[in-house]
């Protein structure tokens, strides 16, 4: 649930933000892009304590929706810059044709631009699936009451100070890897083409 909700939110927010900043460059959109770039330079270890304090004040810790919102914020910057390159490669003439047919900016985005961003969106989705599915540190600091456990936290509980359940842990690790391997094998061509499409100018 966390992975699915996190991916969905990151894709929606990043695709809309990338379209806005690329097609409607203003002082605010440029400032937004610079702030996102600056956020990518901050190591996660330096924001762990402030993150826990903020989520506690906002009553987002120890809840599934709280960690999903945190993942939206953490994953927005990378997805934004990859999808901004994808939007840059889409001809503006397609939007002009949609505007002639009566589409406004919102309808142009959903009916014209968003479907053409499929390759970049798939790349972002697959790479973020790897991250969210395998992430251990963020759930550890935000879901620390034992009520909710991700797969990684559940496997970690099999190892204690006085005993380790290797007979359960090793099969669990293999089963945990299988969905990610299947996704990667099925979509590896889409991943490479999406990265290339988002790395060059149109």
N, C-alpha and C positions, 0 to 999 in steps of 0.2 A: 504493500500500500504506500509506503514512504517513497519507494523508488518511482512508482507510477505517478503519484501526485507531484513529486518533485520534478520529474521530467516534463510533465504537462505544463506546470507553471513556468519553468525556465524557458521552454520553447515559446509559449505565448508572449511572455514579457519581453524576451530578447528579440523576437521577430518584429514585434510592434515598435520597440525602441530603435532597432536597427533601421527600419523603414523610415521612421520619423527623422532620425538624425541624418540619414543619407539623402532623403528627398526634400527635406525642409530645413536646410542649415541656417540656424540662427545663433545668436549669442548663447542662448540657453542650451541648445542642442550641443554646441561645441563644448560648453562647460560640463555638460553631462558626460560627454565622451571622455574628457580629460579626467574627470573624477573616477570614472570606471577604470581608465588606464592606471590611475594612481592606486586604486584598490587592488589591482593585480600584483603590485610590487610589495604588498604587505604580507609577510609570512603568517600562516594560520596560527602558529604557536604564540605570536604576540597579541592576538586578539581573543584568545580563549577565555581569559579571565573577564575582560570587558563583555564578551558575548554572553557568558553565564550571568553576569550581573544585570545586563539589559533584559535578557529573557526572563529573569526572575521578577524584575519590576513590571514587565508587561504580561506576566503570567503565561509565558509561552513554554517554560521548561516543564519537563515530565508530561508532555502531551504530544500526540502524533501531529496535530496541526501546527504546533510550535516548531518542531524540527523541520517540517516541510517548508514553512516560511523562511527559516534560516537557510535551508538549502537553496531556495529561490534567490536569496541575496548573495550567497557565496558563488553560485553558478552563473549569475547573470553576466558578469563581465566577459568571461571567455566566450560564451555563446553569442554575446552581442557583437564582438569583433569578428567572429567567424561569419555570422549572418550578415553583417554590414558589407563584407566583401562580396557575399552572394547577391545582395540587393544591388550593389554597384555594377555587377555584371549583367543586370537585366535592363534591356533597352527602355529608355524613357518614353519612346514612341508608343509602346503598348499602353501606358497610362494615358497618354494623350488621346489615343483612340477610344479608351474607355470613358474619358471625360466627354468626348464628343457624343458618345452614346448616352450620356446623362449620369454617369457614375461620379460620385463624390470621392474624396480621399479615402473614406472608410470602406466603401464598397470596392474601390479600385484595389485596395490592399487585399481584402479577403477574396475577391473574385479573380484578380489578375496576378498580383505579386506573390501572395502566399503559396498558391499552387506551384509557381515557378521556383520557389525556394526549397522544393522538396529534397533535393540532393544535400544541401547544406543542413537542413533540419534533421535529416536522417543521420548525418555525421555527428551533429551535436547530441542527438538523442543517444546514439550508441556509446559515444565517449563518456557521456554523463551517466549512462547506465552502469558502466564499469566503475565509475567513481562512487555513485550512491550505493550500489549493491555491495561493494567491498569496503566502504568507509567504516572505520572503527572508532576513530577519535571523537567525531561529532556526536554520535549517539551515546558514547560513554559519558560525555560531560553534560548532555542535555536530558538523557533518559536514565537518570541515576537512582530512581526509586524502586526499580525491579518490577514495576507494573507492565512496562512495555520493553520488549527486547527485540532487537534486530537479529538477523541470522548470525552476524559476526559476534554480537554480545552473547548470544546463546552458546556458541562454540567456545568462547572464552571462559564461560562458567564451567566447562568440563575440565578445566585445569585449575587445581587448587594448590595450596601450600603443602598439603600432606598426601594428596592423591591426584592422579591424572587418568581420565577415562579415555585412553588411547583407542580402545576397541570401538568406541562410539565416535570419537573426534575425527579419526581418519576417514571413515566412510562419509561422515557429515561434510568434511572439507571437499571430498570428491563430488558429492551431490551438489554442493554449493557452487562449484565451478562449472557444472554442466550447462545451466541456462546461459551463462555468459559466453561460453565457448560456442554454443549453438548460434547465439545472436551474432557473434563475430564472424563465424564461418558464412552465415547466410548473407551478411551485409558488408563484407570487407571491401567489395568493389565500390559500393556506395560511399563508404567511409573515405577512401582515397580520392574519389572524384569530387566529393564534397569539400575536402580539405584544399585541393587544388583550386576549385572554383572560388573558394573564399579567400584565397591568398593572392589572387591576381586582379587587376583592374579590367573592367570591360572595355 
